Amino acid sequence: MSLPERRSLLRVAAALPLLAAGCTFRPLYRPSGSSASASAPDQQLAAIRITPLTDRLGQLMHNALRNELNPRGQPSNPSYRLVVSLNETIDEIAIRRDETASRNDIILIAEFRLLREGSDEQLLRASSSATDSYDVLASAYATEVAQEGARERNVRNLAKQVRLQLASYFATAELRSS
């Protein structure tokens, strides 16, 4: 390494602490206090009541969200209410020579609203989507099992995305209030 390159590297290394001092980065899952066992967003997520969804796909989503947001069950005294609507589409992405599908995509879109419990004050409105694929096989049963597996993976992925968006909202709201 030449002398000018070393000097440049030393200047950058010397400037890094100055740049980091002005950074307002705060970890999303940081403890809210030194003795706190759960982070502030986790505590707020646990105070969300998830409204029931209809049909089997809705039940899967409700359970996945409950596991992500409040694994100990619905809160007894919720501060927030989460309303979710789902839309699922299936696209044929690979076609055989006889013009039948050999691979499908399941696209699942969740639109959700976070409301303050006891009122209709909307705190957050957002959406997330997840896509997974499965093979269309000669056996109808095997295809159905593959489709259900892809659907369940989509639901789990969506629940994680919703959790992340809600935690981000709560962390941002905490920053604005402090």
N, C-alpha and C positions, 0 to 999 in steps of 0.2 A: 504494500500500500504506500503510495507516495505521500510526501509531507503535506501538500495541499488537501489531499483526501482525508488525512488524519485530522487536520485542523477543522475541516468541515464537519466531520463526524463528532469531534469534541464540542463544537458549537451547538450542534443539534442535541447532543446528550446534555449539555448545560441548560438548554432552553426547555427541555421536557418538564422538569419540576415546576417551572413558571407557568407552562401551559396547563398542567394538571391542577395547579392551585386555583385556576379560574373555572375549572370544570364543575358543572352542577349535576354530574351523573350521580344517581343514587340507585342502588340495586332494588329491583322490584320486590324481592322477597326478603328484604332486610328486616331484622327485628325492630319494632317500634320503640323499644326501650331496652336498657341493658339487661333487665331481668325478664323481659317478655319472651315467651316460648313460641308464640306465633307472630307472624308479621302483620302489620296493619291491614294490608289488602286481604290476607287470609281471614282475619276476623270479620271484615266486612263481607267477604264472599260467603262466609258461614251464616250470615244474617239474611241471605236471599232465599225467598220462598219461590220455588219453581212451579208455575201453574201447570196443571196436567195437560197433556197433549192427547189427541185422539189417535186411534189406530195403533197397530203394532210398531210401526216405525216411530211414532210419537212416544210410545212407552219405552222403547230402546233409548231414544234421545233423552227423555226425562230421567231415566236411571243413570245414564252416562253423565249427565249434568249434575245430578245429585252426588254421584261419586266424586266428581271433580270439584264441586263447589263446597259441599257440606257432607262429607262421608259419614258423619254421625247421624244423619237423617235431617228431615225438614226442621228448621228452627222453630222453637215454641213461641218466640216473640220476634217475628221477622221485621227488619227495617226496610227491606226492599222486596220487590216482586219482579220476577223475570217471565216475560211472555215471549214464547218462541213459536214461529211458524216454519214448517218444512216444505220444501219442494224437491221432488226427486224426478230425474229424467234418466232414461237409459238410451245410450247411443250405440249403434252398431259401428265398430271401428275397423273390423277386419271381415272381409267378405270372401267366401269360397268361390270356386269356379261355378258352382251351381247356384250362385247368388243367395246363399244362406249365410247368416252371420257365424263367424268362428270366434269372435272376441267382442265383448261389450264393455262400455264404460258406464258406471253408475255415477251420476253427478248429483250431489246432495247440497242444497242451499238452505241455510238457516238464517232467517231474519229474526232479530230479537230486539226487545225493548226492555230497558231497566226502568222500573217505576218505583216511586216512593210508596211504601205500603200505607194504605189508608187514604190515598189520594191518587189521582191520575197524573201527577206531575212526572213527566218523562225526563229522566236523567241522561239516558243514552239510548240511541237507536243505531244499530249496526247490522252487518250481515257477514257471514262467512260461508265458504264453500269448500267441499272436499270431493275428490274424484278418485275412484278406484276401478280396476278392471277385473274381469273374470273371463274364463274360457267358456264358450258354448260347446258342450260335448254331445256325443251321440246319445248318452243316457240323460233323459229329462231330469231324473232325480239328482244326478251328479251336477248338472247345470244349476239346478235349484239350490243345492248346497253351496256351490261356488258363488252364486249370486248373493245368497244370504251372508256368506262370509265377507264379501266385498261391502255389502250394506253395513254390517256391524263395524268393520274397520272405518268406514266413512263416518259413522255416528261417533265413534271414539275420537277420531281426529277432529271432528267438528266441536265436540264438547271441550276438548283441550284448547281449541282456538277461541271459543267463547269465553272460557275461563281466563285466558291470557288477555283478551280485550277488556273484560270486566276488571281484572286486576290492574291493568294499565290505566283504566278510567279512574279507579279509586286512588292509585298512586299519584296521578296527575291532579286530582281534586285535592289531595292532601298537600301537594306542593303549592297549589294556588292559595290554600287557606293559611299556610305558614309564612 
